[in-house]
């Protein structure tokens, strides 16, 4: 297995990215290989500083860097030698099996759509996050910001994508899908949610539970929570803010600690023709390590292939 990582991605790059790659070595098999994308001279200097022998990683010289504040489409198209551009090109040509970055998330999304393209039938790719349940296990929530403005049929597809992820990566046999809304009744919510409910309620593509409210996010009512990216991003940022507040007030127990972003590494882009993971911009070495491990888990689960089969079945049934 060949896993690519953007060495220059994130607020603490390149130190955090290279240290994270070093930390993960003991957790990979001898057949696994990590590819480091970035300026060769910087990577070699940092490897020497950290006493990492030559040859441990494969270095792919990528002299250009896409900054966190750059416009995604413009940066990706004008910097073909950037670590993000080269990493996604390697993924497209199957020189690597997965690519991840804690850098410019917009450039990663645009690059994935331009380079490796959407899976046939997928209207819009989506990003997700895992939310710890109070009694154990994880809920999946999508979208978390990739698609702020969507239509009901896209929400329907998010339910398919989230269900496959829950089954394949989290090993939930028959995940229940909930539509995030302001009430449980079918007629509740805005026009988007009302229309999506009507599409989803008789679905044979996934196990639809019905509407759920935000107070149920941490319960085991459902396994997959579907919403538009605008709502999902607000929910995610509120959860992050509450976690920081509780840490500041020394109110952290084992359950609260599960909300630490470092434990999850990043968010996969679901619906593109390859394994792509976007990490948090403030990722430290531990988060980078877990981002690489998440990439490995996605490859092992054959997630992309399963989504392709599901979308083929979905489009054929229309």
Secondary structure as the mmCIF struct_conf table of DSSP 4:
data_model
#
loop_
_struct_conf.conf_type_id
_struct_conf.id
_struct_conf.beg_label_comp_id
_struct_conf.beg_label_asym_id
_struct_conf.beg_label_seq_id
_struct_conf.end_label_comp_id
_struct_conf.end_label_asym_id
_struct_conf.end_label_seq_id
STRN STRN1 UNK A 2 UNK A 6
TURN_TY1_P TURN_TY1_P1 UNK A 7 UNK A 8
BEND BEND1 UNK A 10 UNK A 10
TURN_TY1_P TURN_TY1_P2 UNK A 11 UNK A 14
HELX_RH_AL_P HELX_RH_AL_P1 UNK A 15 UNK A 24
HELX_RH_3T_P HELX_RH_3T_P1 UNK A 25 UNK A 27
BEND BEND2 UNK A 28 UNK A 28
TURN_TY1_P TURN_TY1_P3 UNK A 30 UNK A 31
STRN STRN2 UNK A 33 UNK A 38
HELX_RH_AL_P HELX_RH_AL_P2 UNK A 40 UNK A 49
TURN_TY1_P TURN_TY1_P4 UNK A 50 UNK A 51
HELX_LH_PP_P HELX_LH_PP_P1 UNK A 52 UNK A 53
TURN_TY1_P TURN_TY1_P5 UNK A 54 UNK A 55
BEND BEND3 UNK A 56 UNK A 57
STRN STRN3 UNK A 58 UNK A 61
STRN STRN4 UNK A 64 UNK A 64
TURN_TY1_P TURN_TY1_P6 UNK A 68 UNK A 69
BEND BEND4 UNK A 70 UNK A 70
HELX_RH_AL_P HELX_RH_AL_P3 UNK A 72 UNK A 78
TURN_TY1_P TURN_TY1_P7 UNK A 80 UNK A 81
STRN STRN5 UNK A 82 UNK A 82
HELX_RH_AL_P HELX_RH_AL_P4 UNK A 83 UNK A 92
TURN_TY1_P TURN_TY1_P8 UNK A 93 UNK A 94
BEND BEND5 UNK A 95 UNK A 97
STRN STRN6 UNK A 98 UNK A 101
BEND BEND6 UNK A 102 UNK A 103
HELX_RH_AL_P HELX_RH_AL_P5 UNK A 105 UNK A 115
TURN_TY1_P TURN_TY1_P9 UNK A 116 UNK A 116
STRN STRN7 UNK A 118 UNK A 118
HELX_LH_PP_P HELX_LH_PP_P2 UNK A 119 UNK A 119
TURN_TY1_P TURN_TY1_P10 UNK A 120 UNK A 121
BEND BEND7 UNK A 123 UNK A 124
STRN STRN8 UNK A 126 UNK A 132
TURN_TY1_P TURN_TY1_P11 UNK A 134 UNK A 135
BEND BEND8 UNK A 136 UNK A 137
STRN STRN9 UNK A 138 UNK A 142
BEND BEND9 UNK A 144 UNK A 146
BEND BEND10 UNK A 148 UNK A 149
HELX_RH_AL_P HELX_RH_AL_P6 UNK A 152 UNK A 168
TURN_TY1_P TURN_TY1_P12 UNK A 169 UNK A 169
BEND BEND11 UNK A 170 UNK A 170
TURN_TY1_P TURN_TY1_P13 UNK A 173 UNK A 174
STRN STRN10 UNK A 176 UNK A 180
BEND BEND12 UNK A 182 UNK A 182
BEND BEND13 UNK A 184 UNK A 185
TURN_TY1_P TURN_TY1_P14 UNK A 186 UNK A 187
BEND BEND14 UNK A 189 UNK A 189
HELX_RH_AL_P HELX_RH_AL_P7 UNK A 191 UNK A 200
TURN_TY1_P TURN_TY1_P15 UNK A 201 UNK A 202
BEND BEND15 UNK A 204 UNK A 206
STRN STRN11 UNK A 207 UNK A 212
HELX_RH_3T_P HELX_RH_3T_P2 UNK A 214 UNK A 216
TURN_TY1_P TURN_TY1_P16 UNK A 217 UNK A 218
BEND BEND16 UNK A 219 UNK A 221
BEND BEND17 UNK A 223 UNK A 223
STRN STRN12 UNK A 224 UNK A 226
HELX_RH_AL_P HELX_RH_AL_P8 UNK A 229 UNK A 248
TURN_TY1_P TURN_TY1_P17 UNK A 249 UNK A 250
HELX_RH_AL_P HELX_RH_AL_P9 UNK A 254 UNK A 257
TURN_TY1_P TURN_TY1_P18 UNK A 258 UNK A 259
HELX_RH_3T_P HELX_RH_3T_P3 UNK A 261 UNK A 263
TURN_TY1_P TURN_TY1_P19 UNK A 264 UNK A 264
STRN STRN13 UNK A 266 UNK A 270
TURN_TY1_P TURN_TY1_P20 UNK A 271 UNK A 271
STRN STRN14 UNK A 272 UNK A 272
BEND BEND18 UNK A 273 UNK A 274
STRN STRN15 UNK A 275 UNK A 279
TURN_TY1_P TURN_TY1_P21 UNK A 281 UNK A 282
HELX_RH_AL_P HELX_RH_AL_P10 UNK A 285 UNK A 300
TURN_TY1_P TURN_TY1_P22 UNK A 301 UNK A 302
HELX_RH_AL_P HELX_RH_AL_P11 UNK A 303 UNK A 316
TURN_TY1_P TURN_TY1_P23 UNK A 317 UNK A 317
#
